[in-house]
Amino acid sequence: MDTKNIKISLGNYKEEVEKVFSRFEDENVSQRIYDKDFTLWSDKPTEITNRLDWLISPQETLDHLDEINSFVKEIKSAKFTHALLLGMGGSSLAPEVFRLSFGVKKGFLDLEVLDSTDPGAVLNYANKLDPKKTLYIVSTKSGGTIETLSFFKYFFTYCKEKIGDFAGKHFIAITDPGSKLEEMAKEFKFRKIFINNPNIGGRYSVLSFFGSVPAALVGVDLKKLLFNANKVAEECKTKKNINGELGVVIGQLAKLGRDKLTFLYSEKIISFGTWVEQLIAESTGKNGVGILPVENES
């Protein structure tokens, strides 16, 4: 995406915001973010420096592209037609956005997402999907999310009844290293375990294994997606860039009382709003302050 010609119109807030623009550039904030300079947020590095590897996710996942593509080829060869992602929150939102925004490419897997503990929702997928042709993706960063592990136990038992001792070959795990899920995946002989970079928060994991593996299974061109994301990431390191300026505008206007944020989307990417809503609300809604995203405003 070419961002060079994007203009920001600030009206009466121009003078106030441009002061912050200047400070943003003078203090080289963009590069310091990529350098993991925790002093931008706090005088202590706790839960900051070990949560910033989402900044390098595009390149990191590109480095694993052959592994992901080889896995997808294996799954297609095994005649799987559907995938059911079992997850909550950040682990489930991004895959759903990819599925709804890009659709399913011919010859790839149709992806469904289970992120509700409503018994009716669980039974719906048990009745709807043929376990013999379904790949179950157990996705949790911590590896101990009770809802996700409960989904796994239910569907593994269900699959074993229908398939027998090879049920594990219908399951994969995406999790952090050393997690409870990693141990369970080995115990139950999962087909594949994707170990994610642990220094990425759940809601920021869209371009890590958590988002990229499900995206690849529905046929998203990961190479193109990640290359473009990496290109934008490089632009973000410069002192003056539209991405940093947008952040300044949102943050400074919130300080000035305009703390409601709305996005208008085309119909094709309407689901993107759900992901953005969680990302902004959960990231900024701390310590008695925050920005309130308004989704699908009419």
C-alpha positions as CSV (number, residue, x, y, z in Angstrom):
1,M,0.0,0.0,0.0
2,D,1.4,3.4,-1.0
3,T,1.0,5.7,2.0
4,K,3.0,8.7,0.7
5,N,-0.1,10.6,-0.5
6,I,-2.2,10.1,2.6
7,K,-3.1,13.4,4.2
8,I,-4.4,14.1,7.7
9,S,-6.9,16.9,8.2
10,L,-6.9,18.2,11.8
11,G,-9.1,21.3,11.6
12,N,-9.0,23.2,14.9
13,Y,-6.7,20.7,16.5
14,K,-3.9,21.2,13.9
15,E,-1.6,23.4,16.1
16,E,-2.0,21.3,19.2
17,V,-1.3,18.0,17.4
18,E,1.6,19.3,15.3
19,K,3.4,20.2,18.5
20,V,3.3,16.5,19.4
21,F,4.3,15.6,15.8
22,S,7.5,17.6,16.3
23,R,8.3,16.0,19.6
24,F,7.6,12.5,18.1
25,E,10.2,13.2,15.4
26,D,12.7,15.0,17.6
27,E,12.8,12.1,20.1
28,N,13.0,9.5,17.4
29,V,10.1,7.6,18.9
30,S,9.5,5.3,15.9
31,Q,13.0,3.8,16.0
32,R,13.0,3.6,19.8
33,I,9.8,1.5,19.6
34,Y,11.6,-1.0,17.4
35,D,14.6,-0.8,19.7
36,K,12.3,-1.9,22.5
37,D,13.0,1.2,24.5
38,F,10.7,0.6,27.5
39,T,11.2,4.2,28.8
40,L,8.7,5.3,26.2
41,W,6.0,3.7,28.4
42,S,7.4,3.3,31.8
43,D,10.5,3.5,34.0
44,K,10.4,-0.2,34.4
45,P,10.7,-2.8,31.6
46,T,8.3,-5.3,33.3
47,E,5.8,-6.7,30.7
48,I,7.0,-4.3,28.0
49,T,10.3,-5.6,26.6
50,N,9.0,-9.1,26.5
51,R,5.9,-8.2,24.6
52,L,7.3,-6.3,21.6
53,D,8.3,-9.0,19.2
54,W,5.1,-8.5,17.2
55,L,7.1,-5.7,15.6
56,I,9.2,-8.3,13.8
57,S,6.4,-10.8,13.2
58,P,6.2,-10.3,9.5
59,Q,9.9,-11.1,8.9
60,E,9.9,-13.9,11.5
61,T,7.0,-15.6,9.9
62,L,8.5,-15.2,6.4
63,D,11.5,-17.1,7.8
64,H,9.1,-20.0,8.5
65,L,7.2,-19.7,5.2
66,D,8.6,-23.0,3.8
67,E,7.5,-24.8,6.9
68,I,4.0,-23.4,6.8
69,N,3.6,-24.1,3.1
70,S,4.9,-27.6,3.4
71,F,2.4,-28.3,6.2
72,V,-0.5,-26.9,4.2
73,K,0.5,-29.1,1.2
74,E,0.5,-32.1,3.6
75,I,-2.9,-31.3,4.9
76,K,-4.4,-30.9,1.4
77,S,-2.8,-34.2,0.4
78,A,-4.4,-35.9,3.4
79,K,-7.8,-34.9,1.9
80,F,-8.9,-32.6,4.8
81,T,-11.7,-30.3,3.6
82,H,-12.4,-28.3,6.8
83,A,-10.6,-26.8,9.7
84,L,-12.1,-25.9,13.1
85,L,-10.1,-23.5,15.2
86,L,-10.6,-23.9,18.9
87,G,-9.6,-20.7,20.7
88,M,-10.6,-17.6,22.6
89,G,-9.9,-13.8,22.2
90,G,-6.7,-12.9,20.3
91,S,-6.1,-16.5,19.2
92,S,-9.5,-16.7,17.4
93,L,-10.2,-13.2,16.2
94,A,-7.4,-12.9,13.6
95,P,-8.1,-16.3,11.9
96,E,-11.8,-15.4,11.6
97,V,-10.9,-12.0,10.0
98,F,-8.7,-13.8,7.4
99,R,-11.5,-16.3,6.6
100,L,-14.2,-13.6,6.3
101,S,-12.0,-11.1,4.4
102,F,-10.2,-13.4,2.0
103,G,-12.7,-16.2,1.7
104,V,-11.6,-19.7,0.9
105,K,-9.4,-20.4,-2.2
106,K,-10.4,-23.4,-4.3
107,G,-8.7,-26.5,-3.1
108,F,-8.0,-25.2,0.4
109,L,-9.8,-25.8,3.7
110,D,-13.0,-24.1,4.8
111,L,-12.2,-22.6,8.2
112,E,-14.7,-22.3,11.1
113,V,-14.0,-20.7,14.5
114,L,-15.3,-21.9,17.8
115,D,-14.8,-19.2,20.5
116,S,-18.0,-19.7,22.5
117,T,-18.6,-22.0,25.4
118,D,-22.4,-22.1,24.6
119,P,-23.2,-25.9,24.4
120,G,-25.3,-25.2,21.4
121,A,-22.3,-23.7,19.5
122,V,-20.1,-26.7,20.4
123,L,-22.8,-29.2,19.4
124,N,-23.4,-27.3,16.2
125,Y,-19.8,-27.9,15.0
126,A,-19.8,-31.5,16.2
127,N,-22.9,-32.2,14.1
128,K,-21.9,-30.0,11.2
129,L,-18.3,-31.2,10.5
130,D,-17.2,-34.7,9.5
131,P,-14.2,-35.5,11.9
132,K,-12.7,-37.7,9.2
133,K,-12.2,-34.6,7.0
134,T,-11.7,-32.0,9.7
135,L,-8.4,-30.6,11.0
136,Y,-8.8,-29.2,14.6
137,I,-6.5,-26.3,15.4
138,V,-6.0,-25.9,19.2
139,S,-4.8,-22.4,19.6
140,T,-3.8,-20.8,22.9
141,K,-0.7,-18.7,23.8
142,S,-0.6,-19.6,27.4
143,G,-1.4,-23.2,26.6
144,G,-3.7,-23.3,29.7
145,T,-6.8,-21.4,28.6
146,I,-9.5,-23.5,30.3
147,E,-12.1,-22.9,27.6
148,T,-9.8,-23.9,24.8
149,L,-8.6,-27.0,26.5
150,S,-12.2,-28.0,27.3
151,F,-12.9,-27.7,23.6
152,F,-10.0,-29.9,22.8
153,K,-11.0,-32.6,25.3
154,Y,-14.5,-32.7,23.9
155,F,-13.5,-32.9,20.3
156,F,-10.7,-35.3,20.8
157,T,-13.0,-37.7,22.6
158,Y,-15.6,-37.2,19.9
159,C,-12.9,-37.9,17.2
160,K,-11.5,-40.9,18.9
161,E,-15.0,-42.4,18.9
162,K,-15.4,-41.8,15.2
163,I,-11.8,-42.3,14.0
164,G,-10.0,-44.4,16.6
165,D,-6.4,-44.3,17.6
166,F,-5.4,-42.0,14.8
167,A,-7.5,-39.1,16.2
168,G,-4.3,-37.2,17.1
169,K,-3.5,-36.8,13.4
170,H,-6.5,-34.6,13.1
171,F,-5.2,-32.1,15.6
172,I,-2.5,-29.4,15.6
173,A,-1.4,-27.0,18.3
174,I,-0.3,-23.4,18.2
175,T,1.1,-22.3,21.5
176,D,4.1,-20.8,23.4
177,P,7.1,-23.0,24.3
178,G,6.9,-25.1,27.4
179,S,3.1,-24.7,27.8
180,K,0.6,-27.2,29.0
181,L,-0.8,-27.5,25.5
182,E,2.6,-28.4,24.1
183,E,2.8,-31.3,26.6
184,M,-0.7,-32.4,25.8
185,A,0.0,-32.2,22.0
186,K,3.0,-34.5,22.4
187,E,1.0,-36.9,24.7
188,F,-1.9,-37.2,22.3
189,K,0.4,-37.4,19.2
190,F,-0.8,-34.3,17.4
191,R,0.0,-34.1,13.7
192,K,1.9,-30.8,14.2
193,I,2.9,-28.4,17.0
194,F,3.7,-24.8,16.0
195,I,5.7,-23.1,18.8
196,N,5.2,-19.4,18.7
197,N,7.5,-16.6,19.8
198,P,6.6,-16.1,23.5
199,N,7.4,-12.4,23.4
200,I,4.2,-11.6,21.5
201,G,0.9,-10.7,23.3
202,G,-2.2,-12.6,22.2
203,R,-4.0,-9.7,20.5
204,Y,-0.8,-8.8,18.6
205,S,-0.3,-12.3,17.2
206,V,-2.1,-11.8,13.9
207,L,1.1,-12.2,11.8
208,S,2.7,-14.9,13.9
209,F,1.8,-18.6,13.7
210,F,-1.5,-17.8,15.5
211,G,-2.9,-15.9,12.5
212,S,-0.6,-17.1,9.6
213,V,-1.2,-20.8,9.9
214,P,-5.0,-20.6,9.7
215,A,-4.7,-18.0,6.9
216,A,-2.5,-20.3,4.9
217,L,-5.0,-23.1,5.3
218,V,-7.7,-21.1,3.6
219,G,-5.4,-20.1,0.8
220,V,-4.2,-16.6,1.7
221,D,-1.1,-15.7,-0.2
222,L,1.1,-15.5,2.9
223,K,4.3,-14.4,1.0
224,K,2.6,-11.4,-0.4
225,L,0.8,-10.5,2.8
226,L,3.9,-10.8,4.9
227,F,6.1,-9.0,2.4
228,N,3.8,-6.0,2.3
229,A,3.5,-6.0,6.1
230,N,7.3,-6.1,6.4
231,K,7.6,-3.2,4.0
232,V,5.2,-1.1,6.1
233,A,7.2,-2.2,9.2
234,E,10.4,-0.8,7.7
235,E,8.6,2.5,6.9
236,C,7.5,2.7,10.5
237,K,11.1,3.0,11.7
238,T,11.6,6.3,10.0
239,K,11.3,9.5,12.0
240,K,8.4,10.8,9.8
241,N,5.8,8.2,8.7
242,I,2.1,8.2,8.3
243,N,1.6,5.3,10.7
244,G,3.3,7.1,13.6
245,E,1.4,10.3,12.7
246,L,-1.9,8.4,12.9
247,G,-0.9,7.1,16.4
248,V,0.0,10.6,17.5
249,V,-3.4,12.0,16.2
250,I,-5.4,9.2,18.0
251,G,-3.5,9.6,21.2
252,Q,-3.4,13.4,21.4
253,L,-7.0,13.8,20.5
254,A,-7.9,11.3,23.2
255,K,-6.0,13.5,25.7
256,L,-8.0,16.5,24.5
257,G,-11.3,14.7,25.2
258,R,-12.0,13.1,21.8
259,D,-11.6,9.5,23.1
260,K,-14.1,7.8,20.8
261,L,-12.7,6.3,17.7
262,T,-14.7,5.1,14.7
263,F,-13.6,3.4,11.5
264,L,-15.6,3.1,8.3
265,Y,-14.9,-0.1,6.3
266,S,-16.0,-1.5,3.0
267,E,-18.3,-4.5,3.2
268,K,-15.5,-6.9,2.2
269,I,-13.4,-6.2,5.2
270,I,-16.1,-5.4,7.8
271,S,-14.9,-8.1,10.1
272,F,-11.6,-6.3,10.4
273,G,-13.4,-3.9,12.7
274,T,-13.9,-6.6,15.4
275,W,-10.2,-7.2,15.5
276,V,-9.3,-3.5,15.6
277,E,-11.9,-2.9,18.3
278,Q,-10.2,-5.5,20.6
279,L,-6.7,-4.4,19.8
280,I,-7.4,-0.7,20.6
281,A,-9.8,-1.1,23.5
282,E,-7.7,-3.7,25.4
283,S,-4.4,-2.0,24.7
284,T,-5.3,1.5,25.7
285,G,-7.9,0.7,28.4
286,K,-5.5,0.6,31.3
287,N,-5.0,2.7,34.5
288,G,-8.2,4.6,34.2
289,V,-7.7,5.9,30.7
290,G,-8.4,4.6,27.2
291,I,-9.9,5.0,23.8
292,L,-13.3,3.6,23.0
293,P,-13.6,2.1,19.5
294,V,-17.0,2.3,17.9
295,E,-17.6,-0.6,15.5
296,N,-19.9,-0.4,12.5
297,E,-21.1,3.1,13.3
298,S,-24.1,4.0,11.1
